Structures are given as C-alpha cells and as structure tokens.
C-alpha cells in the first residue's frame, strides 16, 4: 500500500523535502556513474581494436608469404618451368612477417596492461558507488511518505467542522507526519554527508585514467613506428613515405604487366570483366552509367579486343538527354539494329562442331565461332542470332497515357534511383513515351513507377 501511495506522490509536485542542494548532488552522482560506464566501454573497445589491428596485419603478411612461396611437392610443372618469386621480394616479405610478429608480441603485452591501468580502476570505482543508489532510493521513499502525511494533515486541518472521528484521524496523521519527518531528516542528512565525498572521488580519478590512456597510446605508437621505421631502413624503403601519388604511380607500373597477362587468358578475354572499369568513379558526381556498357578507362584501355569480344559504344541521344543505355549500331551494319543487350544475363557460347558445321545459334550477347574460319563469319553469326527488332511504334503524342503495354526482351536491374527494374517477359504499362525507341520511357510494373530503356522492350 505504501509503495502505491509513493507512486502517486511521484506524479505530484515536489515538496520542500527535495531542495536544490540535494538535486545537484543527485545529478552529480548520475553524471559520475555515466562517466565511469562510458570509460569502461570505450576502453574495452579501444583494447579490442588494437588486438584486431595486430592480428589482421600479421595474418595478411602470412598470406603473402604463403602466396609467394613455392608449392611443396609440385615437381610436375605441366610442361612449363615454374617461375619462382624474386628472392629480394621474398626476403622483404619474410622480414616483414618477422617485424609484425615481434610487433604483435611486444604490443600485446602493452595492450593487456589496459585492463590493469584503466578498465579495472574504473570498474572498481563504479562498484564502490553503487551501494549509494540504495541509500538514494530509501531517502526518496521517506520523502514521499513525509509529503503524503503532510497532505493528509493539511486536508483534515482545512475542514471547518470536524467530527470526533475527524479529530482522531487528524491526531493520528500528525503523529505519523512527525515520525515520517524524523525518518526523512535522518536519511537526508546521511545522504548529504556521504554523497559529496563519493562524487568528488569519482571525478578525481578521471585525470589519472586519462593520463594512463595517453601514456599507453604513446607507448603503442612509439613501438609501432620504431619497428616499421627500422624495417624500411633495412629494406631500403623511404621513411617517411613519399606522396601517395608517387606510390600509386609505382604500383600502376608494376600492375600493368600483371594485368596484361591475366586479361590475355582465353577464359577472361572472352568475358565482360575486361570491358568494365577498374574504378567505379565518383558516385556523388551524378548518376553512374552501366559499368558493363561503359568504355574501359583504365590501364590497358587501348588494347584491341579479341575475337570473342563485342564492344558497345554509346550512341548519342537525339533528345538531348545523356543516354545511359548505348545502342547497338556498332555491332552490325544493318539498317535496323537490335537493341543493346542487358549486362545482367551471363554470356553464352555455342559449341563449334568439328565436322564442319556450327551448332544451332543460341540467343545470347556473344557468339563463338571456329578459330580457323574467316573474320567475316563472326559478323554473319552475329546477324544470325540477333533478335527481330521491335516494330515501329504507332505515332502518338509525347507524354500521352493511353494504356500502352510493352513486353521486356531482356533483364534490366536499373542504374540508379528512379529506374524501373524488370525481367525478361514482364509486361510493363507505358505511362510516358517518345517517338524513338532509343530514348528512356516511363512505365509502371506491379505498382512501381520508373524510367526504363525502350530498346529493351517490344510493344505488346
């Protein structure tokens, strides 16, 4: 019953028992408790981050060492003499592994000291001030009881005419009020005496914890940079490092040779990866173009395509809008070219028949041909497997909405916000269109509206 009365009393206005001085002490106590909690959580996250850094760095170097070392037991080179890693490069990798192993061993000892220097003192300080919370709650309950008896006495005293029963109740209420006031004063005095020293001690530990954190961080960084500096001097690396532009240029020179060898492999030269840019570009500068249809703008961009490759140059938009889907005018000299293929379907190849005949053509973005055949066979095969171009749309006003539907010929995953995603065979309702199928139309599919390339569809 008393707890219920206290809950109702909390909703009422604060009485004189909750003065400003005690309120300041209670706020300081809560701030000290929150401060210690944040220090403990942040220190644990800081410790775990250093452990992860040391573990990942050593694991990365170990992977490089395993990659550069020869495969044990591989005596048969399959007709090719294995090329071993440059001894100087292997030595640099081995020395780097030794440096990171020593670095991890030394720094883990320093990282583990975070528990004794920062986390443990903060945890103990938090545990020491927790029992005071019970005293604060007990004092709050005494205050609510005192205010409740005070309200009861005031209510009975305001009655103009009181019966004997009311007088007896008033006397009893005054006795209970006196007892509650005495108990509250004892709790309040005890809290005002014990709380300030605890709060002051909690805040006084903060400079010591901060000094320990700074000392630990300086020690970690000093050992870290010392070991790396010694390694750079032993391996003739510049320390401090050169500008990032020089590092990227040096990496590009070494990477170009490896890139040319990898992209010359038949399984890669016939794919779409060699046509995609190495960098996605600045996404914040505007809407990205389709990476599978964009011209290659990285190292090796001027390399001529192999016989199994089809490049897709972008055609200009007659409407003035930057076209995101290129037309297929460059694939075949026919007057009515088929729409550009979607980048999403995987490339398919027809298997050559060694009896002298080609297998039936497969509708695909690419077509294989006999390596011994003339170059003209490639364009003949491309013309054979092309899809029938869609019929010309009937003349309508631009922006009209007459319930026209189109059927998707290819999958389209969208290039940015506002694009309509669909799959081959979907029936799309046209909301706004132009007279040209090389433009972007607006349509609706399953309640979703957006723009889509018209040359990916045909009229239903």
C-alpha positions in Angstrom: 0.0 0.0 0.0 2.8 2.4 0.9 4.6 1.7 -2.4 1.3 2.6 -4.3 1.0 5.8 -2.4 4.6 6.7 -3.3 4.0 6.1 -7.0 1.1 8.5 -6.9 3.1 11.0 -4.9 5.8 11.0 -7.6 3.3 12.4 -10.0 2.6 15.4 -7.8 4.7 18.5 -7.5 7.9 18.3 -5.5 7.7 19.3 -1.9 10.2 21.2 0.3 12.0 17.9 1.0 13.5 17.9 -2.5 15.6 21.0 -2.3 18.0 22.3 -4.9 21.2 21.3 -3.0 20.2 17.6 -2.9 19.1 17.8 -6.5 22.5 19.0 -7.5 24.2 16.1 -5.6 21.9 13.5 -7.2 22.7 14.9 -10.7 26.4 14.8 -10.0 26.1 11.2 -8.8 24.3 10.2 -12.0 27.0 12.0 -14.1 29.8 10.2 -12.3 28.1 6.9 -12.8 27.6 7.5 -16.6 31.2 8.8 -16.9 32.7 5.6 -15.4 30.4 3.4 -17.6 31.5 5.2 -20.8 35.2 5.0 -19.8 34.9 1.2 -19.2 33.0 0.6 -22.5 35.3 2.8 -24.6 38.5 1.3 -23.1 37.3 -2.2 -23.9 36.5 -1.2 -27.5 39.9 0.5 -27.7 41.7 -2.6 -26.4 39.9 -4.9 -28.8 40.6 -2.6 -31.8 44.4 -2.8 -31.1 44.2 -6.6 -30.8 42.3 -6.8 -34.2 44.8 -4.5 -35.9 47.8 -6.6 -34.8 46.0 -9.9 -35.7 44.9 -8.7 -39.1 48.3 -7.2 -40.1 50.2 -10.4 -39.1 47.6 -12.6 -40.9 47.9 -10.5 -44.1 51.7 -10.8 -44.2 51.5 -14.6 -43.5 49.1 -14.9 -46.5 51.6 -13.0 -48.7 54.4 -15.3 -47.6 52.3 -18.4 -48.4 51.4 -16.9 -51.8 55.0 -16.2 -52.8 56.5 -19.4 -51.5 56.7 -22.4 -54.0 54.1 -25.1 -53.7 55.7 -28.1 -51.8 55.6 -31.4 -53.7 54.8 -29.8 -57.1 57.5 -31.4 -59.2 55.5 -31.5 -62.4 55.1 -28.1 -63.9 52.6 -29.4 -66.6 55.0 -28.6 -69.4 56.1 -25.2 -68.0 59.0 -24.4 -65.9 57.7 -22.8 -62.6 58.8 -19.2 -62.1 59.9 -18.6 -58.5 59.4 -15.4 -56.7 62.1 -12.8 -56.8 64.5 -13.5 -53.9 64.6 -9.9 -52.9 60.8 -9.7 -52.8 60.6 -13.0 -50.8 63.2 -11.6 -48.4 61.2 -8.4 -47.9 58.0 -10.5 -47.2 59.9 -12.7 -44.7 61.4 -9.7 -42.9 58.0 -8.0 -42.8 56.5 -11.1 -41.2 59.2 -11.2 -38.6 58.7 -7.5 -37.9 55.0 -7.9 -37.4 55.4 -11.0 -35.3 57.8 -9.1 -33.0 55.4 -6.1 -33.1 52.4 -8.2 -32.1 54.3 -9.9 -29.2 55.5 -6.6 -27.8 52.3 -4.6 -28.2 50.0 -7.3 -26.9 51.8 -7.0 -23.5 51.2 -3.3 -23.6 47.6 -3.7 -24.7 46.9 -6.2 -21.9 48.1 -3.5 -19.4 45.0 -1.5 -20.3 42.9 -3.8 -18.0 45.1 -3.0 -15.0 45.7 0.7 -15.7 42.3 1.8 -17.0 39.5 -0.8 -17.1 40.0 -2.3 -13.6 40.2 1.0 -11.7 37.2 2.4 -13.4 35.2 -0.8 -12.7 36.2 -0.8 -9.1 35.2 2.9 -8.7 31.8 2.1 -10.3 31.3 -0.8 -7.9 32.1 1.4 -4.9 29.5 4.0 -5.6 26.7 1.5 -6.5 25.6 0.9 -2.8 24.8 4.6 -2.5 22.0 4.1 -5.0 20.1 2.1 -2.4 20.5 5.0 0.1 19.2 7.4 -2.5 16.2 5.2 -3.2 15.5 4.8 0.6 15.7 8.6 1.1 13.3 9.1 -1.9 10.8 6.8 -0.3 11.0 8.6 3.1 10.4 11.9 1.3 7.3 10.6 -0.5 5.9 9.3 2.8 6.5 12.6 4.5 4.8 14.5 1.7 1.8 12.1 1.8 1.3 12.6 5.5 1.7 16.3 5.1 -1.1 16.4 2.5 -3.3 14.3 4.8 -2.8 16.7 7.7 -3.4 19.7 5.6 -6.6 18.2 4.2 -8.0 17.4 7.7 -6.9 20.8 9.1 -8.8 22.7 6.4 -12.2 21.3 7.4 -14.4 23.9 9.0 -16.4 21.5 11.1 -14.8 18.3 12.2 -16.4 15.4 14.0 -14.7 13.4 16.7 -13.7 10.9 14.2 -12.0 13.6 12.1 -10.2 14.9 15.1 -8.9 11.4 16.0 -7.8 11.0 12.4 -6.0 14.4 12.5 -4.2 13.5 15.7 -3.1 10.2 14.2 -2.0 11.9 11.0 0.1 14.4 12.9 1.8 11.6 14.8 2.6 9.8 11.5 3.8 13.1 10.0 6.2 13.7 12.9 7.6 10.2 12.6 8.0 10.4 8.8 9.6 13.8 9.1 12.2 12.5 11.6 13.0 9.4 9.4 13.3 11.6 6.3 15.6 14.1 8.1 17.9 11.2 9.2 18.1 9.8 5.6 18.5 13.2 4.1 21.3 14.2 6.5 23.1 10.9 5.9 22.9 11.3 2.2 24.2 14.9 2.3 27.1 13.7 4.4 28.2 10.6 2.4 27.4 11.5 -1.2 29.6 14.6 -1.8 32.9 12.7 -0.9 32.0 9.8 -3.2 31.1 12.1 -6.1 34.3 14.1 -5.7 36.4 10.9 -5.5 34.7 9.6 -8.7 35.6 12.7 -10.6 39.1 12.9 -9.2 40.0 9.5 -10.8 39.3 10.8 -14.3 42.7 12.7 -14.7 44.6 9.6 -13.7 42.7 7.4 -16.1 43.2 9.9 -18.9 47.0 10.1 -18.1 47.2 6.3 -18.2 45.4 6.2 -21.6 47.7 8.9 -23.1 50.8 7.0 -21.8 49.6 3.7 -23.2 48.7 5.2 -26.6 52.1 7.0 -26.9 53.9 3.8 -26.0 52.0 1.7 -28.6 52.6 4.3 -31.3 56.3 4.7 -30.5 56.9 0.9 -30.6 54.8 0.6 -33.8 56.6 3.4 -35.7 60.0 2.3 -34.5 59.7 -1.2 -35.8 58.3 -0.1 -39.1 61.0 2.6 -39.5 63.7 0.0 -38.8 62.2 -2.3 -41.4 62.0 0.4 -44.0 65.7 1.3 -43.5 66.8 -2.3 -43.7 64.8 -2.9 -46.9 65.7 0.5 -48.5 62.2 1.8 -48.3 61.8 5.6 -47.9 60.8 6.6 -44.4 58.8 8.8 -44.1 56.9 7.5 -47.2 56.7 9.5 -50.4 53.5 11.2 -51.5 50.5 9.0 -52.3 50.6 10.0 -56.0 54.1 8.5 -56.4 53.0 5.3 -54.6 50.0 4.9 -56.9 52.2 5.5 -60.0 54.7 2.9 -58.9 52.0 0.4 -58.2 50.4 1.1 -61.6 53.7 0.4 -63.4 54.1 -3.0 -61.7 50.4 -3.8 -62.1 50.2 -3.1 -65.8 52.3 -6.1 -66.7 50.3 -8.5 -64.5 47.0 -7.1 -65.8 48.0 -7.7 -69.4 49.0 -11.3 -68.7 45.8 -12.1 -66.8 43.5 -10.4 -69.3 45.1 -12.4 -72.1 43.8 -15.6 -70.7 41.1 -17.0 -73.0 38.6 -17.6 -70.2 38.9 -13.9 -69.2 39.5 -12.3 -72.6 36.1 -13.6 -73.8 34.2 -12.3 -70.7 32.8 -9.0 -69.7 35.3 -8.2 -66.9 37.9 -6.8 -69.4 35.3 -4.2 -70.5 34.4 -3.0 -67.0 36.3 -0.1 -65.5 38.7 -0.7 -62.6 37.2 2.2 -60.7 33.5 2.9 -60.2 34.1 6.6 -60.4 32.6 9.3 -58.2 29.1 8.3 -57.3 28.4 11.7 -55.8 29.0 13.5 -59.1 25.9 12.2 -60.7 24.1 9.0 -61.9 26.5 6.3 -62.8 26.5 4.7 -66.2 26.2 0.9 -66.6 29.7 -0.5 -65.8 29.2 -3.3 -68.3 28.4 -1.0 -71.1 30.9 1.8 -70.3 34.1 2.2 -72.2 37.2 0.9 -70.4 39.0 3.9 -68.9 41.9 2.2 -67.1 45.3 0.8 -67.8 45.1 -1.3 -71.0 42.1 0.6 -72.4 43.6 0.8 -75.9 44.2 -2.9 -76.1 42.3 -4.2 -79.2 39.5 -6.6 -78.4 39.9 -10.3 -79.0 37.7 -12.2 -81.5 35.3 -13.2 -78.7 34.7 -9.7 -77.5 32.0 -7.3 -78.5 32.4 -3.7 -77.5 29.3 -1.5 -77.0 30.0 2.2 -77.8 27.4 4.7 -76.6 25.2 6.3 -79.1 24.2 10.0 -78.7 20.7 10.7 -77.5 18.7 12.7 -80.1 16.5 14.2 -77.3 19.4 15.9 -75.6 19.4 13.7 -72.5 22.6 11.8 -71.7 21.9 8.2 -72.8 22.7 5.6 -70.2 22.0 2.6 -72.5 24.0 2.5 -75.7 22.5 1.4 -79.0 23.8 -1.5 -81.0 24.7 0.5 -84.2 28.3 -0.6 -84.0 27.5 -4.4 -83.8 26.2 -4.8 -87.4 25.8 -2.6 -90.5 22.1 -3.5 -90.9 19.7 -0.5 -91.2 17.6 -1.6 -88.2 20.0 -2.8 -85.4 18.7 -4.8 -82.5 18.6 -3.3 -79.0 21.7 -3.4 -76.9 21.9 -6.5 -74.7 21.4 -6.2 -71.0 24.6 -6.5 -68.8 22.9 -8.8 -66.4 22.4 -12.1 -68.5 25.6 -14.3 -68.5 27.5 -14.7 -71.7 26.7 -17.9 -73.6 28.7 -19.5 -76.4 27.7 -22.1 -79.0 30.0 -25.1 -79.2 31.8 -25.4 -82.5 31.1 -28.6 -84.5 34.4 -30.1 -85.7 32.6 -31.9 -88.5 32.5 -28.6 -90.3 29.1 -27.2 -89.2 28.3 -24.9 -86.5 25.8 -25.7 -83.8 22.4 -24.0 -83.8 22.7 -20.4 -82.7 21.9 -19.6 -79.2 20.2 -16.2 -78.4 22.9 -14.6 -76.4 25.0 -11.5 -76.0 28.1 -13.2 -77.6 28.6 -15.9 -80.2 31.6 -18.2 -80.6 33.0 -19.2 -84.0 35.5 -21.5 -85.3 39.0 -20.2 -84.8 40.0 -21.4 -88.3 37.2 -19.6 -90.0 37.4 -16.1 -91.6 36.8 -13.0 -89.7 33.6 -12.4 -91.7 32.0 -15.5 -90.1 31.8 -13.6 -86.8 29.6 -10.9 -88.2 27.5 -13.4 -90.1 26.9 -15.4 -86.9 26.1 -12.1 -85.0 23.5 -11.4 -87.7 22.0 -14.9 -87.5 21.5 -14.8 -83.7 20.1 -11.3 -83.5 16.6 -10.9 -82.3 13.9 -9.5 -84.5 13.8 -5.7 -84.0 10.6 -4.4 -82.5 8.0 -2.9 -84.9 8.0 0.9 -85.1 5.6 2.4 -82.5 2.5 4.0 -83.8 2.5 7.8 -83.9 1.3 9.2 -80.6 1.7 12.4 -78.7 4.7 12.5 -76.4 3.6 12.1 -72.8 0.3 10.5 -73.7 -1.2 7.9 -71.4 -3.4 5.6 -73.4 -2.7 2.3 -71.7 0.0 1.1 -74.0 1.9 -2.0 -72.8 5.4 -3.4 -73.8 7.0 -6.7 -73.1 10.6 -6.9 -71.8 13.1 -8.6 -74.1 15.9 -8.6 -71.6 16.5 -8.2 -67.9 17.2 -4.7 -66.5 18.4 -4.2 -63.0 18.4 -0.4 -63.0 21.3 2.0 -63.0 20.2 4.4 -60.2 17.3 5.8 -58.3 14.1 6.2 -60.2 14.8 3.4 -62.7 12.2 0.6 -63.2 13.6 -2.9 -62.6 12.1 -5.8 -64.7 12.9 -9.2 -66.0 12.5 -10.7 -69.5 8.9 -11.4 -70.3 7.4 -8.8 -67.9 4.5 -6.8 -69.2 5.1 -3.1 -68.5 2.5 -0.4 -68.7 3.8 2.7 -70.5 3.0 6.0 -68.8 5.0 8.4 -70.9 7.0 7.7 -74.0 8.6 9.4 -77.0 8.6 8.6 -80.8 12.0 6.9 -80.6 12.9 3.5 -79.1 16.4 4.8 -78.3 15.0 7.0 -75.5 14.0 6.3 -71.9 10.3 5.9 -71.3 8.3 5.9 -68.1 6.3 2.9 -67.1 4.7 1.0 -64.3 5.2 -2.6 -63.2 3.5 -4.2 -60.2 2.6 -0.8 -58.8 6.1 0.6 -59.1 6.8 3.5 -61.5 10.1 4.5 -63.0 12.2 5.0 -66.2 13.3 2.2 -68.4 15.2 1.9 -71.8 12.7 1.5 -74.6 15.1 -0.6 -76.7 14.9 -3.3 -74.1 11.2 -3.9 -74.8 8.8 -4.5 -77.6 5.2 -3.4 -78.0 2.7 -5.9 -76.7 
